[in-house]
């Protein structure tokens, strides 16, 4: 059973919307074979949960990619998710990490960037936005992003461990103050009481009841999130063809084979001389 889901909800009397994202098997598959240090995995898991949240808001088929680039021990976090909530991701970090806090790991205030790339099927080229990192945690970095992009106050409460990554999202809608002038502040204070183990271990209904038991919460049908990183040897073959025959043969002569690393999917592709010959002589068998 898939335990990676996104549950939208609405605080009906307050005009506050939200979502609870819980990544279980999806998150475990994303980490498999990576051997990330726990602080690195924690930040990547938090970013995975937020990326699923933002990708789910797409109104049409698309692919959303976030790259968080920093000058700290974690140099790169990448998370890629389609509107259908098929996702993959990776981290690049120093081999020996002694830092444990997000500001230390991300080199806060040291010129990092958050890069958004949005691929739409009918667009000539992807839309890209690059903004300076603002915030000292994944939550505050993406709260700032959401407030700038959606023009509405938003709060994120994140947690990630070895087995699960989770995000509780709240957003104040335009009529919220007319419904209850103190509603947004009250809900944010209640949400701030959530504990990391509750985010990682409670289901949506239990979590929202625990936090907002005096409010009217409408919980909508969940959406499933899956890890999606299929093998694509044909794409790699096309990349080798783009190098040209002379360059491919030079690499073969030097190394005896061509090895291509797919870092985001943690997969290695190997091509020996016979297959390379077939690439540049289509009439021959690969």
Secondary structure as GFF3:
##gff-version 3
##sequence-region A 1 286
A	DSSP	beta_strand	5	11	.	.	.	ID=ss1
A	DSSP	beta_strand	16	23	.	.	.	ID=ss2
A	DSSP	alpha_helix	25	31	.	.	.	ID=ss3
A	DSSP	alpha_helix	38	55	.	.	.	ID=ss4
A	DSSP	beta_strand	62	69	.	.	.	ID=ss5
A	DSSP	beta_strand	74	82	.	.	.	ID=ss6
A	DSSP	beta_strand	86	93	.	.	.	ID=ss7
A	DSSP	alpha_helix	102	106	.	.	.	ID=ss8
A	DSSP	beta_strand	113	120	.	.	.	ID=ss9
A	DSSP	beta_strand	127	132	.	.	.	ID=ss10
A	DSSP	alpha_helix	138	150	.	.	.	ID=ss11
A	DSSP	beta_strand	154	160	.	.	.	ID=ss12
A	DSSP	beta_strand	165	172	.	.	.	ID=ss13
A	DSSP	alpha_helix	176	179	.	.	.	ID=ss14
A	DSSP	alpha_helix	183	191	.	.	.	ID=ss15
A	DSSP	alpha_helix	196	201	.	.	.	ID=ss16
A	DSSP	alpha_helix	204	212	.	.	.	ID=ss17
A	DSSP	beta_strand	217	219	.	.	.	ID=ss18
A	DSSP	beta_strand	223	224	.	.	.	ID=ss19
A	DSSP	beta_strand	226	227	.	.	.	ID=ss20
A	DSSP	alpha_helix	233	243	.	.	.	ID=ss21
A	DSSP	alpha_helix	245	255	.	.	.	ID=ss22
A	DSSP	beta_strand	258	262	.	.	.	ID=ss23
A	DSSP	beta_strand	267	271	.	.	.	ID=ss24
A	DSSP	alpha_helix	273	280	.	.	.	ID=ss25
###
